[in-house]
Each structure stands twice: as C-alpha cells, then as structure tokens.
Amino acid sequence: MSQQTNWVPTSVDLEKPSAARAYDYVLGGNHNFTVDREFVRLVHERHPDSKHFALQNRAFLRRVVLFLIEQGVRQFLDLGSGIPTVGNVHEIAQAADPSARVVYVDIEHVAVAHSQLLLEDNEHAAMVHADITRPGLVLNDPDTRRVLDFDQPVGILGITIGHYILDNPEGVFAAYRDAVPAGSYLALSHLTDDFIELSDFTEAIGHSQTAVLPRSKAEIARLFGDWELVEPGLVMTSQWRPDREEDTRETSEQRDGLYAGVARKR
Ligand SMILES: C[S@@+](CC[C@H](N)C(=O)[O-])C[C@H]1O[C@@H](n2cnc3c(N)ncnc32)[C@H](O)[C@@H]1O
C-alpha cells in the first residue's frame, strides 16, 4: 500500500485505525495514516469535542508530572504512553531532574518503535512493548526492572487508558498499586458519560483496533483503591490544578469528557 513508509514497522496494521495514531493526529503529530485521519474525522463528526478531550488530557498529563516531581517522585511508569509527541513524560521529568527515570508501556507498534528510537541514548528511560492488562509481564519485564527501583516511590500514570480496559480495570490497577511502596502515586484520566450521551462516540471508536468503555465517577474512583486522592479530588481534566489560563477557557464537564485524579499510597 502506498502509505508504507520507512518509519513503519512491518508488523503495523495499516487497514484499521489505531488509538495511538489517531491520538497522535489529533495532537498535531505526523505518525498516522489516512485510515487514522478518516477515523478521527468520523469520531469528530459524532462528537465535535473529541479534540478538546485530547488537548485537555495532554495538559493534565504535563501538570501531573510537574506535581509529582514537586512531591519528590523521580520514577514514572507510564501505562499506555502512546506515540511520542511534544511534552513526553521523560522530557518534562528530566528537565526538572536529569536523573528522573521513566518506563513507557504501550501495545501499539508505531508507538513502541518511535519511543524506542527516541530513547536509544537515554539510559534512564525505556519503552516496554506489552499489554498493560497483564501487569505481571509489565512489572517483571527486564527493562522495567532495570530502570525502576520498586523500593522507591513510583508515579504510576494511567492517562486516558482505563477506558480501554474493558474487563476488571479494578484488578489491573490493584496489581500496579500493590507493586509500589508507600509514597507512590497513581494518576488517572478516564472517559465518562456522566454528563453526555456517548454511545455514538464509543460506537465510532469501536471501528478502531481498540474499543472503549466510559465509566461513572464512582466506578473510576474505585480504580484508586484505598489510596488517598490529593486535592482537588476526582474532577474533570481542566479542573485538576490548572496553571494556564488557556486550559480553563471554554471548558465544561461535557467538553472535557474525562475525569482526572491523583492519589497517594500511605
Ligand atoms: C489515547 S492514547 C493516550 C496516550 C497518553 N497516555 C496520553 O494520555 O497522552 C491511549 C494509548 O493506550 C494504548 N493502549 C490501549 N490499550 C492498551 C493495552 N491494553 N496495553 C497497552 N497499551 C494500550 C494505545 O495504543 C494508545 O497509545
């Protein structure tokens, strides 16, 4: 197919849109194909605020990493990290402290190939190609063990990822929570249909390689287990410690679409 270019691993499925490549397109990246761009247009037709979801989410990710750095966290496990784009976790964290350590995890081939390339010379960061619903594989991967010290606090990032876990997200996040010591944090953002009917949107997403399942605030709160949510609790992405005027302009529960929260292990 004419879309095949030299940066595309041979294992990539070019027939079906992928969440990682579609998200890359929405954020203004170049690692996507016609099939992904058409998919984004379809989703956008069904739900015009979908780009707003993504931009607010990425802004939340930046604020979370800076917040965790302020709290003294120097290690990050980024679950469902996506295709590297502006403002990756290691860039933000290592700008604050060059010794900060980051393990990225994703299942999508383009995301994995590009992250591996980007991190080639970065001995404090690694990309693990794995399904995050198999925590044992992620946590015992040799690269995870090489980069992260599980005796020290870890910032677990599950940013727009919980809604891709259709079965037992509580069990999946519990396994990650159990693997880290006191002083660790879990940050999540998660699609919700508490404020808006999303069945058209989720049906459209179902045409990609991964389905999504929006959840209620109570269901999402359970993913933190007994960890204590830091202020301001579980709120919409733009309401979580905003630090730029542009991130709070023209937002609403309906437009943000995702709950966001950060909790600490005592
Ligand atoms: C919307 S992107 C989010 C990227 C990044 N976390 C952010 O918020 O900017 C979701 C990512 O999750 C990945 N993903 C979905 N299901 C996954 C799974 N079971 N295991 C690993 N990665 C997964 C997709 O490939 C995609 O890159």
The ligand as an ORCA input file, in Angstrom:
! r2SCAN-3c Opt
* xyz 0 1
  C      -5.261      7.976     23.888
  S      -3.670      7.279     23.947
  C      -3.031      8.045     25.417
  C      -1.557      8.399     25.368
  C      -1.022      9.040     26.653
  N      -1.252      8.209     27.822
  C      -1.642     10.403     26.897
  O      -2.598     10.470     27.677
  O      -1.216     11.384     26.287
  C      -4.002      5.645     24.559
  C      -2.840      4.683     24.377
  O      -3.125      3.469     25.077
  C      -2.619      2.384     24.310
  N      -3.296      1.177     24.757
  C      -4.622      0.863     24.673
  N      -4.859     -0.341     25.233
  C      -3.657     -0.800     25.679
  C      -3.247     -2.002     26.349
  N      -4.127     -2.953     26.676
  N      -1.934     -2.139     26.649
  C      -1.040     -1.196     26.324
  N      -1.367     -0.032     25.694
  C      -2.662      0.154     25.381
  C      -2.900      2.783     22.875
  O      -2.072      2.065     21.977
  C      -2.597      4.277     22.930
  O      -1.261      4.535     22.608
*
